[in-house]
Amino acid sequence: MAQDYVKLEENNGYGMIAMNKSVFQSIAEISIDDIENAVRIQETRFAKPLQVRIEKNRLYVDADIKIKYGAGVESTGELVQNKIYENILFMTGFKASEVTVNVIGFEI
């Protein structure tokens, strides 16, 4: 069964601090929107362009994006990947185990 949360702190006598995967998804969406040449793909009933998985308290982020026409694919993809990783680390203090960015098209 897949987890819906990541434990940030174990039970310390008062309780446990955990974060839902929707928090990480929101951070990733904001990160993609911050990059000028990257375009976030809208979620539909059949397509989930941004997926966050938690397995054994490890975080995996998979993002499908489009690149604006004329921008460098490799540099923009790398910039998005780094931005997602850094924002998750900065906002939550949790290191993502893997951030994968797939460029699936161009925005003209």
MODELLER restraints for C-alpha pairs under 7 A, 6 or more apart:
rsr = mdl.restraints
at = mdl.atoms
rsr.add(forms.Gaussian(group=physical.xy_distance, feature=features.Distance(at['CA:2:A'], at['CA:54:A']), mean=6.75, stdev=0.5))
rsr.add(forms.Gaussian(group=physical.xy_distance, feature=features.Distance(at['CA:2:A'], at['CA:55:A']), mean=6.57, stdev=0.5))
rsr.add(forms.Gaussian(group=physical.xy_distance, feature=features.Distance(at['CA:3:A'], at['CA:54:A']), mean=5.70, stdev=0.5))
rsr.add(forms.Gaussian(group=physical.xy_distance, feature=features.Distance(at['CA:3:A'], at['CA:55:A']), mean=6.55, stdev=0.5))
rsr.add(forms.Gaussian(group=physical.xy_distance, feature=features.Distance(at['CA:4:A'], at['CA:20:A']), mean=5.69, stdev=0.5))
rsr.add(forms.Gaussian(group=physical.xy_distance, feature=features.Distance(at['CA:4:A'], at['CA:21:A']), mean=5.63, stdev=0.5))
rsr.add(forms.Gaussian(group=physical.xy_distance, feature=features.Distance(at['CA:4:A'], at['CA:54:A']), mean=6.84, stdev=0.5))
rsr.add(forms.Gaussian(group=physical.xy_distance, feature=features.Distance(at['CA:5:A'], at['CA:18:A']), mean=6.14, stdev=0.5))
rsr.add(forms.Gaussian(group=physical.xy_distance, feature=features.Distance(at['CA:5:A'], at['CA:19:A']), mean=5.18, stdev=0.5))
rsr.add(forms.Gaussian(group=physical.xy_distance, feature=features.Distance(at['CA:5:A'], at['CA:20:A']), mean=4.11, stdev=0.5))
rsr.add(forms.Gaussian(group=physical.xy_distance, feature=features.Distance(at['CA:5:A'], at['CA:21:A']), mean=5.41, stdev=0.5))
rsr.add(forms.Gaussian(group=physical.xy_distance, feature=features.Distance(at['CA:6:A'], at['CA:18:A']), mean=5.35, stdev=0.5))
rsr.add(forms.Gaussian(group=physical.xy_distance, feature=features.Distance(at['CA:6:A'], at['CA:19:A']), mean=5.29, stdev=0.5))
rsr.add(forms.Gaussian(group=physical.xy_distance, feature=features.Distance(at['CA:6:A'], at['CA:20:A']), mean=6.51, stdev=0.5))
rsr.add(forms.Gaussian(group=physical.xy_distance, feature=features.Distance(at['CA:6:A'], at['CA:54:A']), mean=6.99, stdev=0.5))
rsr.add(forms.Gaussian(group=physical.xy_distance, feature=features.Distance(at['CA:6:A'], at['CA:57:A']), mean=5.45, stdev=0.5))
rsr.add(forms.Gaussian(group=physical.xy_distance, feature=features.Distance(at['CA:7:A'], at['CA:17:A']), mean=6.07, stdev=0.5))
rsr.add(forms.Gaussian(group=physical.xy_distance, feature=features.Distance(at['CA:7:A'], at['CA:18:A']), mean=4.24, stdev=0.5))
rsr.add(forms.Gaussian(group=physical.xy_distance, feature=features.Distance(at['CA:7:A'], at['CA:19:A']), mean=6.58, stdev=0.5))
rsr.add(forms.Gaussian(group=physical.xy_distance, feature=features.Distance(at['CA:7:A'], at['CA:57:A']), mean=6.66, stdev=0.5))
rsr.add(forms.Gaussian(group=physical.xy_distance, feature=features.Distance(at['CA:8:A'], at['CA:17:A']), mean=5.47, stdev=0.5))
rsr.add(forms.Gaussian(group=physical.xy_distance, feature=features.Distance(at['CA:8:A'], at['CA:18:A']), mean=5.22, stdev=0.5))
rsr.add(forms.Gaussian(group=physical.xy_distance, feature=features.Distance(at['CA:9:A'], at['CA:16:A']), mean=5.92, stdev=0.5))
rsr.add(forms.Gaussian(group=physical.xy_distance, feature=features.Distance(at['CA:9:A'], at['CA:17:A']), mean=5.10, stdev=0.5))
rsr.add(forms.Gaussian(group=physical.xy_distance, feature=features.Distance(at['CA:9:A'], at['CA:18:A']), mean=6.93, stdev=0.5))
rsr.add(forms.Gaussian(group=physical.xy_distance, feature=features.Distance(at['CA:10:A'], at['CA:16:A']), mean=5.34, stdev=0.5))
rsr.add(forms.Gaussian(group=physical.xy_distance, feature=features.Distance(at['CA:10:A'], at['CA:17:A']), mean=6.87, stdev=0.5))
rsr.add(forms.Gaussian(group=physical.xy_distance, feature=features.Distance(at['CA:21:A'], at['CA:52:A']), mean=6.50, stdev=0.5))
rsr.add(forms.Gaussian(group=physical.xy_distance, feature=features.Distance(at['CA:24:A'], at['CA:88:A']), mean=6.72, stdev=0.5))
rsr.add(forms.Gaussian(group=physical.xy_distance, feature=features.Distance(at['CA:25:A'], at['CA:52:A']), mean=6.23, stdev=0.5))
rsr.add(forms.Gaussian(group=physical.xy_distance, feature=features.Distance(at['CA:27:A'], at['CA:87:A']), mean=6.85, stdev=0.5))
rsr.add(forms.Gaussian(group=physical.xy_distance, feature=features.Distance(at['CA:27:A'], at['CA:88:A']), mean=6.45, stdev=0.5))
rsr.add(forms.Gaussian(group=physical.xy_distance, feature=features.Distance(at['CA:28:A'], at['CA:84:A']), mean=5.30, stdev=0.5))
rsr.add(forms.Gaussian(group=physical.xy_distance, feature=features.Distance(at['CA:31:A'], at['CA:83:A']), mean=5.88, stdev=0.5))
rsr.add(forms.Gaussian(group=physical.xy_distance, feature=features.Distance(at['CA:31:A'], at['CA:84:A']), mean=5.41, stdev=0.5))
rsr.add(forms.Gaussian(group=physical.xy_distance, feature=features.Distance(at['CA:31:A'], at['CA:87:A']), mean=6.96, stdev=0.5))
rsr.add(forms.Gaussian(group=physical.xy_distance, feature=features.Distance(at['CA:32:A'], at['CA:38:A']), mean=6.47, stdev=0.5))
rsr.add(forms.Gaussian(group=physical.xy_distance, feature=features.Distance(at['CA:32:A'], at['CA:40:A']), mean=6.27, stdev=0.5))
rsr.add(forms.Gaussian(group=physical.xy_distance, feature=features.Distance(at['CA:32:A'], at['CA:80:A']), mean=6.03, stdev=0.5))
rsr.add(forms.Gaussian(group=physical.xy_distance, feature=features.Distance(at['CA:33:A'], at['CA:39:A']), mean=6.91, stdev=0.5))
rsr.add(forms.Gaussian(group=physical.xy_distance, feature=features.Distance(at['CA:33:A'], at['CA:40:A']), mean=6.67, stdev=0.5))
rsr.add(forms.Gaussian(group=physical.xy_distance, feature=features.Distance(at['CA:35:A'], at['CA:80:A']), mean=6.69, stdev=0.5))
rsr.add(forms.Gaussian(group=physical.xy_distance, feature=features.Distance(at['CA:37:A'], at['CA:67:A']), mean=5.83, stdev=0.5))
rsr.add(forms.Gaussian(group=physical.xy_distance, feature=features.Distance(at['CA:37:A'], at['CA:68:A']), mean=5.17, stdev=0.5))
rsr.add(forms.Gaussian(group=physical.xy_distance, feature=features.Distance(at['CA:37:A'], at['CA:71:A']), mean=6.35, stdev=0.5))
rsr.add(forms.Gaussian(group=physical.xy_distance, feature=features.Distance(at['CA:37:A'], at['CA:76:A']), mean=6.67, stdev=0.5))
rsr.add(forms.Gaussian(group=physical.xy_distance, feature=features.Distance(at['CA:38:A'], at['CA:65:A']), mean=6.62, stdev=0.5))
rsr.add(forms.Gaussian(group=physical.xy_distance, feature=features.Distance(at['CA:38:A'], at['CA:66:A']), mean=5.97, stdev=0.5))
rsr.add(forms.Gaussian(group=physical.xy_distance, feature=features.Distance(at['CA:38:A'], at['CA:67:A']), mean=4.88, stdev=0.5))
rsr.add(forms.Gaussian(group=physical.xy_distance, feature=features.Distance(at['CA:38:A'], at['CA:68:A']), mean=6.26, stdev=0.5))
rsr.add(forms.Gaussian(group=physical.xy_distance, feature=features.Distance(at['CA:38:A'], at['CA:76:A']), mean=6.81, stdev=0.5))
rsr.add(forms.Gaussian(group=physical.xy_distance, feature=features.Distance(at['CA:39:A'], at['CA:65:A']), mean=5.81, stdev=0.5))
rsr.add(forms.Gaussian(group=physical.xy_distance, feature=features.Distance(at['CA:39:A'], at['CA:66:A']), mean=5.02, stdev=0.5))
rsr.add(forms.Gaussian(group=physical.xy_distance, feature=features.Distance(at['CA:39:A'], at['CA:67:A']), mean=6.00, stdev=0.5))
rsr.add(forms.Gaussian(group=physical.xy_distance, feature=features.Distance(at['CA:40:A'], at['CA:65:A']), mean=5.24, stdev=0.5))
rsr.add(forms.Gaussian(group=physical.xy_distance, feature=features.Distance(at['CA:40:A'], at['CA:66:A']), mean=6.57, stdev=0.5))
rsr.add(forms.Gaussian(group=physical.xy_distance, feature=features.Distance(at['CA:41:A'], at['CA:49:A']), mean=6.23, stdev=0.5))
rsr.add(forms.Gaussian(group=physical.xy_distance, feature=features.Distance(at['CA:41:A'], at['CA:64:A']), mean=6.99, stdev=0.5))
rsr.add(forms.Gaussian(group=physical.xy_distance, feature=features.Distance(at['CA:41:A'], at['CA:65:A']), mean=5.89, stdev=0.5))
rsr.add(forms.Gaussian(group=physical.xy_distance, feature=features.Distance(at['CA:41:A'], at['CA:66:A']), mean=7.00, stdev=0.5))
rsr.add(forms.Gaussian(group=physical.xy_distance, feature=features.Distance(at['CA:43:A'], at['CA:49:A']), mean=6.19, stdev=0.5))
rsr.add(forms.Gaussian(group=physical.xy_distance, feature=features.Distance(at['CA:49:A'], at['CA:63:A']), mean=5.77, stdev=0.5))
rsr.add(forms.Gaussian(group=physical.xy_distance, feature=features.Distance(at['CA:49:A'], at['CA:64:A']), mean=4.89, stdev=0.5))
rsr.add(forms.Gaussian(group=physical.xy_distance, feature=features.Distance(at['CA:50:A'], at['CA:62:A']), mean=5.79, stdev=0.5))
rsr.add(forms.Gaussian(group=physical.xy_distance, feature=features.Distance(at['CA:50:A'], at['CA:63:A']), mean=4.51, stdev=0.5))
rsr.add(forms.Gaussian(group=physical.xy_distance, feature=features.Distance(at['CA:50:A'], at['CA:64:A']), mean=6.27, stdev=0.5))
rsr.add(forms.Gaussian(group=physical.xy_distance, feature=features.Distance(at['CA:51:A'], at['CA:61:A']), mean=5.89, stdev=0.5))
rsr.add(forms.Gaussian(group=physical.xy_distance, feature=features.Distance(at['CA:51:A'], at['CA:62:A']), mean=5.16, stdev=0.5))
rsr.add(forms.Gaussian(group=physical.xy_distance, feature=features.Distance(at['CA:51:A'], at['CA:63:A']), mean=6.47, stdev=0.5))
rsr.add(forms.Gaussian(group=physical.xy_distance, feature=features.Distance(at['CA:52:A'], at['CA:60:A']), mean=5.78, stdev=0.5))
rsr.add(forms.Gaussian(group=physical.xy_distance, feature=features.Distance(at['CA:52:A'], at['CA:61:A']), mean=4.66, stdev=0.5))
rsr.add(forms.Gaussian(group=physical.xy_distance, feature=features.Distance(at['CA:52:A'], at['CA:62:A']), mean=6.46, stdev=0.5))
rsr.add(forms.Gaussian(group=physical.xy_distance, feature=features.Distance(at['CA:53:A'], at['CA:59:A']), mean=6.00, stdev=0.5))
rsr.add(forms.Gaussian(group=physical.xy_distance, feature=features.Distance(at['CA:53:A'], at['CA:60:A']), mean=5.09, stdev=0.5))
rsr.add(forms.Gaussian(group=physical.xy_distance, feature=features.Distance(at['CA:53:A'], at['CA:61:A']), mean=6.48, stdev=0.5))
rsr.add(forms.Gaussian(group=physical.xy_distance, feature=features.Distance(at['CA:54:A'], at['CA:60:A']), mean=6.26, stdev=0.5))
rsr.add(forms.Gaussian(group=physical.xy_distance, feature=features.Distance(at['CA:58:A'], at['CA:96:A']), mean=6.96, stdev=0.5))
rsr.add(forms.Gaussian(group=physical.xy_distance, feature=features.Distance(at['CA:58:A'], at['CA:97:A']), mean=5.95, stdev=0.5))
rsr.add(forms.Gaussian(group=physical.xy_distance, feature=features.Distance(at['CA:59:A'], at['CA:96:A']), mean=4.94, stdev=0.5))
rsr.add(forms.Gaussian(group=physical.xy_distance, feature=features.Distance(at['CA:59:A'], at['CA:97:A']), mean=5.38, stdev=0.5))
rsr.add(forms.Gaussian(group=physical.xy_distance, feature=features.Distance(at['CA:59:A'], at['CA:98:A']), mean=6.83, stdev=0.5))
rsr.add(forms.Gaussian(group=physical.xy_distance, feature=features.Distance(at['CA:60:A'], at['CA:96:A']), mean=6.25, stdev=0.5))
rsr.add(forms.Gaussian(group=physical.xy_distance, feature=features.Distance(at['CA:60:A'], at['CA:97:A']), mean=5.84, stdev=0.5))
rsr.add(forms.Gaussian(group=physical.xy_distance, feature=features.Distance(at['CA:60:A'], at['CA:98:A']), mean=4.89, stdev=0.5))
rsr.add(forms.Gaussian(group=physical.xy_distance, feature=features.Distance(at['CA:60:A'], at['CA:99:A']), mean=6.04, stdev=0.5))
rsr.add(forms.Gaussian(group=physical.xy_distance, feature=features.Distance(at['CA:61:A'], at['CA:98:A']), mean=6.26, stdev=0.5))
rsr.add(forms.Gaussian(group=physical.xy_distance, feature=features.Distance(at['CA:61:A'], at['CA:99:A']), mean=4.76, stdev=0.5))
rsr.add(forms.Gaussian(group=physical.xy_distance, feature=features.Distance(at['CA:61:A'], at['CA:100:A']), mean=6.16, stdev=0.5))
rsr.add(forms.Gaussian(group=physical.xy_distance, feature=features.Distance(at['CA:62:A'], at['CA:99:A']), mean=6.03, stdev=0.5))
rsr.add(forms.Gaussian(group=physical.xy_distance, feature=features.Distance(at['CA:62:A'], at['CA:100:A']), mean=4.76, stdev=0.5))
rsr.add(forms.Gaussian(group=physical.xy_distance, feature=features.Distance(at['CA:62:A'], at['CA:101:A']), mean=6.03, stdev=0.5))
rsr.add(forms.Gaussian(group=physical.xy_distance, feature=features.Distance(at['CA:63:A'], at['CA:100:A']), mean=6.19, stdev=0.5))
rsr.add(forms.Gaussian(group=physical.xy_distance, feature=features.Distance(at['CA:63:A'], at['CA:101:A']), mean=4.86, stdev=0.5))
rsr.add(forms.Gaussian(group=physical.xy_distance, feature=features.Distance(at['CA:63:A'], at['CA:102:A']), mean=6.11, stdev=0.5))
rsr.add(forms.Gaussian(group=physical.xy_distance, feature=features.Distance(at['CA:64:A'], at['CA:101:A']), mean=5.92, stdev=0.5))
rsr.add(forms.Gaussian(group=physical.xy_distance, feature=features.Distance(at['CA:64:A'], at['CA:102:A']), mean=4.71, stdev=0.5))
rsr.add(forms.Gaussian(group=physical.xy_distance, feature=features.Distance(at['CA:64:A'], at['CA:103:A']), mean=5.89, stdev=0.5))
rsr.add(forms.Gaussian(group=physical.xy_distance, feature=features.Distance(at['CA:64:A'], at['CA:104:A']), mean=6.39, stdev=0.5))
rsr.add(forms.Gaussian(group=physical.xy_distance, feature=features.Distance(at['CA:65:A'], at['CA:102:A']), mean=6.25, stdev=0.5))
rsr.add(forms.Gaussian(group=physical.xy_distance, feature=features.Distance(at['CA:65:A'], at['CA:103:A']), mean=5.15, stdev=0.5))
rsr.add(forms.Gaussian(group=physical.xy_distance, feature=features.Distance(at['CA:65:A'], at['CA:104:A']), mean=6.14, stdev=0.5))
rsr.add(forms.Gaussian(group=physical.xy_distance, feature=features.Distance(at['CA:66:A'], at['CA:103:A']), mean=5.63, stdev=0.5))
rsr.add(forms.Gaussian(group=physical.xy_distance, feature=features.Distance(at['CA:66:A'], at['CA:104:A']), mean=5.82, stdev=0.5))
rsr.add(forms.Gaussian(group=physical.xy_distance, feature=features.Distance(at['CA:66:A'], at['CA:105:A']), mean=4.86, stdev=0.5))
rsr.add(forms.Gaussian(group=physical.xy_distance, feature=features.Distance(at['CA:66:A'], at['CA:106:A']), mean=5.04, stdev=0.5))
rsr.add(forms.Gaussian(group=physical.xy_distance, feature=features.Distance(at['CA:66:A'], at['CA:107:A']), mean=6.12, stdev=0.5))
rsr.add(forms.Gaussian(group=physical.xy_distance, feature=features.Distance(at['CA:67:A'], at['CA:73:A']), mean=6.70, stdev=0.5))
rsr.add(forms.Gaussian(group=physical.xy_distance, feature=features.Distance(at['CA:67:A'], at['CA:103:A']), mean=6.99, stdev=0.5))
rsr.add(forms.Gaussian(group=physical.xy_distance, feature=features.Distance(at['CA:67:A'], at['CA:105:A']), mean=6.50, stdev=0.5))
rsr.add(forms.Gaussian(group=physical.xy_distance, feature=features.Distance(at['CA:67:A'], at['CA:106:A']), mean=4.78, stdev=0.5))
rsr.add(forms.Gaussian(group=physical.xy_distance, feature=features.Distance(at['CA:67:A'], at['CA:107:A']), mean=5.83, stdev=0.5))
rsr.add(forms.Gaussian(group=physical.xy_distance, feature=features.Distance(at['CA:68:A'], at['CA:106:A']), mean=5.57, stdev=0.5))
rsr.add(forms.Gaussian(group=physical.xy_distance, feature=features.Distance(at['CA:68:A'], at['CA:107:A']), mean=4.60, stdev=0.5))
rsr.add(forms.Gaussian(group=physical.xy_distance, feature=features.Distance(at['CA:68:A'], at['CA:108:A']), mean=6.18, stdev=0.5))
rsr.add(forms.Gaussian(group=physical.xy_distance, feature=features.Distance(at['CA:69:A'], at['CA:106:A']), mean=5.77, stdev=0.5))
rsr.add(forms.Gaussian(group=physical.xy_distance, feature=features.Distance(at['CA:69:A'], at['CA:107:A']), mean=5.70, stdev=0.5))
rsr.add(forms.Gaussian(group=physical.xy_distance, feature=features.Distance(at['CA:69:A'], at['CA:108:A']), mean=5.30, stdev=0.5))
rsr.add(forms.Gaussian(group=physical.xy_distance, feature=features.Distance(at['CA:77:A'], at['CA:101:A']), mean=6.34, stdev=0.5))
rsr.add(forms.Gaussian(group=physical.xy_distance, feature=features.Distance(at['CA:81:A'], at['CA:99:A']), mean=6.21, stdev=0.5))
rsr.add(forms.Gaussian(group=physical.xy_distance, feature=features.Distance(at['CA:81:A'], at['CA:100:A']), mean=6.84, stdev=0.5))
rsr.add(forms.Gaussian(group=physical.xy_distance, feature=features.Distance(at['CA:81:A'], at['CA:101:A']), mean=6.13, stdev=0.5))
rsr.add(forms.Gaussian(group=physical.xy_distance, feature=features.Distance(at['CA:85:A'], at['CA:96:A']), mean=6.36, stdev=0.5))
rsr.add(forms.Gaussian(group=physical.xy_distance, feature=features.Distance(at['CA:85:A'], at['CA:99:A']), mean=6.78, stdev=0.5))
rsr.add(forms.Gaussian(group=physical.xy_distance, feature=features.Distance(at['CA:88:A'], at['CA:94:A']), mean=6.64, stdev=0.5))
rsr.add(forms.Gaussian(group=physical.xy_distance, feature=features.Distance(at['CA:89:A'], at['CA:95:A']), mean=5.36, stdev=0.5))
